[in-house]
Amino acid sequence: MTPTEIEAHLLKHSPEHQLLDPRDDFRSALVGVTRKPSDRWPRTTGTMVAVYSAERVMECLVEQGMDEEGAMEWFCFNIDGSWVGEGTPDFIYDTDDVVMLEAE
């Protein structure tokens, strides 16, 4: 699925989902959806959430002008380290062997 198809799928099946903003800047890092996030957050429902490639998110930050160290720090603290509710995105660190659409 393309990032645009993933966004449409989330909108249809999980209106409470959260996406990284600005969306256009991080769209290329959007790789799928899941109802079983691998993160540490205390989720109470099987809410479908967006899945981003952590590596690609950091690449996007570098493209926005950060150096690699700054991008990693910003990602860890301000993006991956931020709980914004049940729809908080999940981040994966290795997308080489992942099939990224977990159906309902």
Secondary structure, 3 states (H helix, E strand, C coil): CCHHHHHHHHHHHCCCCCCCCCHHHHHHHEEEEECCCCCCCCCCCCCCEEEEEHHHHHHHHHHCCCCHHHHHHHHHHHHCCCCCCCCCCEEECCCCCCCCECCC
